[in-house]
Amino acid sequence: MDSRAVPVPNQSLKGETTTEEPGRAGGVVARRSAEIRATVPDLELSTEADADRLLDRATREEVTTTAVLVSACAAALHEFPRVNGAYRDARYEMYARVNVGILIPFEDSQPTATILDAGARSLRELDDELTRLSARARSGELTPPEQAGATFTFSDLGQLGVHRAAGLVPPSQAAMLTAGAIRDVAVVRDGAVLPGHQLTLTLTSDHRIVYGAQAAAFLGRVVELVQT
């Protein structure tokens, strides 16, 4: 008979255990995340963008870089109907309005506030709406209508110091773009090494409606607009 001791998992090895029930928002995030991973075959593409023009424009217009990035996304969405759509019931749906959902991350929730007709708004209007919606999200005052109708989602995790991140595509949309932090980098221009700025943009798309070449073209167009 083998007398060697067989290790038995012991919860006490982890120390005292406490449990915590997720709040309503946390429960929704957990459920939706699992549903998305189980049902959406996503594709992730990342690229680097020169952020010097982005910073210059934000300073000149006295708006946040987030507003400039949302404006670039909205303009590109008008050119790529499938990215501003969804795969539903074995059909492609393309939407006439460009409504950009803004993911607002908190420690235990991540509400999405919607900017309706984002492509028709000026940078100042976008910036004001971002400020308003963010304040309402932090105070827990976002209403269901303010979170409805998004045709595309944007997340700026650069504000949290993250260089690269990929989001989960909402089931009612075709894609989501995540921006990383703007970084100081050395760039080569005309043979000279100069100081510059870059950021990483990552597009996550539902591969049932937005394929690799389409996703790459859309992401490239966003970069062009950011660098213009």
C-alpha positions in Angstrom: 0.0 0.0 0.0 1.3 3.4 -0.9 1.7 5.4 2.3 2.7 8.7 0.6 0.5 11.7 1.6 -1.8 13.0 -1.2 -2.1 16.8 -1.1 -5.6 17.9 -0.4 -6.7 21.4 -1.6 -7.2 23.5 1.5 -9.0 26.8 1.2 -7.2 28.0 4.4 -4.0 28.1 2.5 -5.3 31.2 0.8 -6.0 32.9 4.1 -9.3 34.2 5.4 -11.8 34.3 2.6 -14.4 37.0 2.2 -17.1 37.1 -0.5 -18.8 40.1 -2.1 -21.9 40.2 -4.2 -21.4 42.3 -7.3 -23.7 45.3 -7.7 -26.3 45.5 -10.4 -23.8 47.1 -12.8 -21.1 44.6 -12.1 -23.5 41.7 -12.6 -24.6 43.1 -16.0 -20.9 43.5 -17.0 -20.1 39.9 -16.0 -23.1 38.5 -17.9 -22.7 40.5 -21.0 -18.9 39.8 -21.2 -19.6 36.1 -21.0 -22.3 36.3 -23.7 -20.1 38.3 -26.0 -17.1 35.9 -25.7 -19.4 33.0 -26.3 -21.2 34.4 -29.4 -19.0 37.0 -31.2 -16.0 35.8 -33.3 -13.9 38.9 -32.9 -10.9 40.1 -34.8 -8.3 42.5 -33.3 -6.1 44.8 -35.3 -3.7 47.4 -33.9 -1.6 50.1 -35.4 0.4 53.1 -34.4 -0.6 56.7 -35.1 1.5 59.8 -35.1 -0.1 62.0 -32.4 1.6 65.3 -33.0 -1.2 66.7 -35.2 -3.8 65.2 -32.8 -2.2 67.2 -29.9 -1.8 70.3 -32.0 -5.5 70.2 -33.0 -6.7 69.6 -29.5 -4.7 72.5 -28.2 -5.7 74.8 -31.0 -9.4 74.0 -30.7 -9.2 73.9 -26.9 -10.8 70.4 -26.7 -9.6 67.0 -25.4 -7.8 64.5 -27.5 -10.7 62.2 -26.9 -13.0 64.6 -28.8 -10.6 64.6 -31.8 -10.4 60.8 -31.8 -14.2 60.5 -31.6 -14.6 62.9 -34.5 -12.1 60.9 -36.6 -14.0 57.7 -35.9 -17.4 59.3 -36.8 -16.0 60.6 -40.1 -14.5 57.2 -41.0 -17.8 55.4 -40.1 -19.6 57.4 -42.8 -17.2 55.9 -45.3 -17.4 52.3 -44.1 -21.1 51.3 -43.7 -20.4 47.8 -42.5 -18.3 49.0 -39.6 -21.3 51.2 -38.6 -23.6 48.2 -38.6 -24.2 44.8 -37.0 -24.6 41.1 -37.8 -28.1 40.1 -36.7 -30.2 37.1 -37.5 -27.8 36.0 -40.3 -28.1 39.4 -42.0 -26.0 42.5 -42.3 -27.6 45.6 -40.8 -26.2 49.0 -41.8 -27.4 52.1 -40.0 -28.0 55.6 -41.4 -27.1 57.4 -38.2 -23.6 57.4 -36.8 -24.0 57.2 -33.0 -20.8 56.7 -31.1 -21.0 55.0 -27.7 -18.4 56.2 -25.2 -17.2 53.6 -22.7 -16.6 55.2 -19.3 -14.6 52.8 -17.1 -15.1 52.7 -13.4 -13.7 50.2 -10.8 -16.9 48.1 -10.8 -18.8 49.1 -13.9 -18.3 50.5 -17.3 -21.4 52.3 -18.6 -21.6 53.4 -22.2 -23.0 56.8 -23.0 -24.1 57.6 -26.5 -23.3 60.6 -28.6 -26.0 60.7 -31.2 -25.1 61.8 -34.8 -21.5 62.2 -33.7 -20.3 62.9 -37.3 -22.6 66.0 -37.6 -21.2 67.6 -34.4 -18.3 70.1 -34.2 -15.3 69.3 -32.0 -16.6 71.8 -29.4 -20.0 70.1 -29.4 -18.4 66.7 -29.1 -16.1 67.8 -26.2 -19.0 69.4 -24.4 -21.1 66.3 -24.7 -18.3 64.1 -23.5 -17.9 66.3 -20.5 -21.6 66.2 -19.7 -22.0 62.5 -20.2 -18.9 61.6 -18.2 -20.1 63.8 -15.3 -23.6 62.1 -15.4 -22.0 58.7 -15.5 -19.8 59.4 -12.4 -22.8 60.6 -10.5 -24.8 57.6 -11.5 -27.4 59.8 -13.3 -27.2 58.4 -16.8 -30.6 57.5 -18.1 -31.4 54.5 -20.4 -32.0 56.9 -23.4 -28.5 58.3 -22.9 -27.1 54.8 -23.1 -29.1 53.6 -26.1 -28.7 53.6 -29.9 -24.9 53.4 -30.3 -23.8 52.1 -33.7 -20.1 51.9 -32.7 -18.2 52.1 -29.4 -15.0 54.1 -28.6 -12.9 53.7 -25.4 -10.0 55.9 -24.4 -8.0 53.9 -21.9 -5.0 56.2 -22.5 -6.4 58.3 -19.7 -5.6 55.4 -17.4 -2.1 55.1 -18.6 -2.7 52.0 -20.7 -0.6 51.8 -23.9 -2.7 49.1 -25.7 -6.0 47.4 -25.0 -8.7 45.6 -27.0 -12.4 45.9 -26.1 -15.3 43.5 -26.5 -17.6 44.2 -29.4 -21.2 44.9 -28.2 -23.5 42.3 -29.7 -25.6 45.0 -31.4 -22.6 46.5 -33.2 -19.9 45.5 -35.6 -16.8 47.0 -34.0 -15.2 48.9 -31.2 -12.0 51.1 -31.2 -9.8 51.5 -28.2 -7.1 54.2 -27.9 -4.0 53.9 -25.7 -1.9 56.5 -24.0 -0.1 59.2 -26.0 3.6 58.4 -25.6 6.8 60.4 -26.1 8.9 58.8 -28.8 11.8 59.4 -31.1 10.8 59.7 -34.7 13.0 59.9 -37.9 12.1 62.7 -40.3 14.3 63.5 -43.3 17.1 61.5 -41.8 17.0 63.3 -38.4 15.9 61.8 -35.1 13.4 64.2 -33.5 11.1 64.0 -30.5 7.5 63.1 -31.3 4.3 61.5 -30.0 2.5 58.2 -30.8 -0.5 56.3 -29.7 -1.8 52.8 -30.3 -5.3 52.3 -31.8 -6.9 48.9 -31.6 -10.0 47.9 -33.5 -12.0 44.9 -32.4 -14.5 43.8 -35.0 -17.2 41.1 -35.4 -15.7 38.9 -38.1 -19.1 37.8 -39.3 -19.6 41.3 -40.8 -16.2 43.1 -40.8 -13.4 41.0 -42.3 -9.7 41.6 -42.0 -9.2 43.8 -45.1 -12.3 46.0 -44.2 -11.1 46.3 -40.6 -7.6 47.3 -41.8 -9.0 49.9 -44.2 -11.2 51.5 -41.6 -8.4 51.6 -39.0 -6.1 53.1 -41.6 -8.6 55.8 -42.4 -9.0 56.7 -38.8 -5.2 57.1 -38.6 -5.2 59.3 -41.7 -7.8 61.5 -40.1 -6.0 61.7 -36.8 -2.7 62.6 -38.6 -4.2 65.3 -40.8 
